[in-house]
Amino acid sequence: MSSELWKEALRYFPGGVNSPVRAAVKPYPFYVSYGKGAYIYTEDGNSLIDYVLGYGPLILGHANEYVKEKVIEQIEKGWLFGIPSRVEIELAKKISLHMPSIEKIRFVNSGTEATMNAIRLARGYTKRDKILKFNGNYHGAHDYALVDAGSAASEFGVPNSEGIPEEVLKTVIVCEYNDLQCVEKKLKNEDVAAVIVEPVMGNMGVIPPEKDFLKGLREITSTYNTLLIFDEVITGFRLSMGGAQEYFGVTADLTTLGKIIGGGFPIGAFGGKREIMDMLTPSGKVFNAGTFNANPISMSAGLATLEVMERENVIEKTTYVAEKVTEELERIKYPHVINRVKNMFQIFFGVEKVSNATEARRAKKEVYLQFQINLMKNGVYFPPSQFESVFTSLAHYDDNIISDTILAIKKSSELS
Ligand code: PMP
């Protein structure tokens, strides 16, 4: 029973969990027993259509057969060597084929490591200390990213974490998302190594960039010789095979990836222009290393996932599901706004427009939570936090799953 497991968990883990958003499920987190396709099955014997999907990586759904086969094949051969293996080259080739701005890449183990290292690299390359980020953007859980951060940092009221030295905080400049004037002013007045941005904000709910925001960032950063880092941990291989860069037609100097490229196994990566990437150890003097970097299991799962995506038009299919689900969400009587970009979306209640984090924080979180709980009762799992994105998978591309979701939304829409 989940209730019993939760009691035990509270004894062993701070707040009962190993990553904060997992504690947001009310009245207490359910425990998952297993997942298959679009469904997760709980320790309490319930099944839920899963629209969280591990917070993004599982674009093929749970336990995809082809990915499973490839991972088992790799497990048979051994799972860790600390020595290069063929599959890391195959995955790198595939990524840079689809994302030509990634001429060279380094595989790490999480999105957090990806952005932490990309930021260090930008500093090393430009010989400048400051970075600029946006209010509500989430780039992982390291010191330089936990300033006005979204996702669980916002959900739990700590967009600025304690425990980060003042000296570090002074190097992080924050602008409001979609505010180019702020960026222009800051870059003009201070030496900034890099602007890091989520090209679609997926950590405050979903917030799309306004027309010309990304293009504007490209122009301003070029003018001041500041690097532009696209954090595509969510958007990479989600909005299009070439990520947000292809979708919006704007090229970054450095790109961070994670989630989908590991097919549900731990991964992060950062890549970009050859001359910048070659500053990394061992060819250069900006340090990065990792026991588990490019581990063959994550490489195999990621490669298998991208192969399925190439074969099966996954982005259009997952977008179709998102369109059908949001069409039904539109019918909810309680005033709301829905932000959707392709196959990622979120609903905000009690507001008319959400174009930055400040507006997202004004939405009625308690109504969202009520809706999310109603949905769970009706067999559908949406993120337990307003400040996460709803995702769809290939396994959701099924008339029954779509109609069951629509029915659950209808039954869950009595909100006060
Ligand atoms: N960047 C973005 C845009 C993310 O959404 C996340 C995680 N949700 C991260 C970085 C951090 O990735 P990880 O949780 O793998 O460290």
Residues whose N, C-alpha, C, O or C-beta is under 5 A from the ligand:
A	BS01	PMP	S110 G111 T112 Y138 H139 G140 E198 D231 V233 I234 G258 I267
